[in-house]
Amino acid sequence: MYTIEMAYARMRELQDLANRSRAHQPAAARRADRTRTPRAAKKR
């Protein structure tokens, strides 16, 4: 049986891996990635 706890642990693992690989990339690459993230338009 695949539990939510197992799924959550796997998600954390992948997140850690992503953070680790992102850590040794130049800041420019990180900026490029942030601009690709869809964001809701700010309401004024």
C-alpha positions in Angstrom: 0.0 0.0 0.0 1.2 3.4 -0.9 0.5 5.9 1.9 0.4 9.6 2.0 3.4 9.5 4.4 5.4 7.6 1.8 4.4 10.1 -1.0 5.3 13.0 1.3 8.7 11.5 2.1 9.4 10.9 -1.6 8.4 14.5 -2.3 10.8 15.8 0.4 13.6 13.7 -1.1 13.0 15.1 -4.5 12.9 18.6 -3.1 16.2 18.2 -1.3 17.7 16.8 -4.5 16.4 19.8 -6.5 17.7 22.2 -3.9 21.1 20.6 -3.9 21.5 20.6 -7.7 20.3 24.2 -7.8 22.8 25.3 -5.1 25.8 24.8 -7.5 24.4 26.7 -10.4 25.1 30.3 -11.3 22.6 32.9 -10.0 21.7 33.8 -13.6 20.3 30.3 -14.1 18.3 30.6 -10.9 16.9 33.9 -12.1 15.9 32.4 -15.4 14.0 29.6 -13.6 12.2 32.0 -11.4 10.8 34.0 -14.4 9.4 30.8 -15.9 7.3 30.1 -12.8 3.7 31.2 -13.5 2.5 33.8 -11.1 -0.9 35.4 -10.5 -0.9 39.1 -11.6 -0.8 41.5 -8.7 -4.0 43.3 -7.9 -3.7 47.0 -7.3 
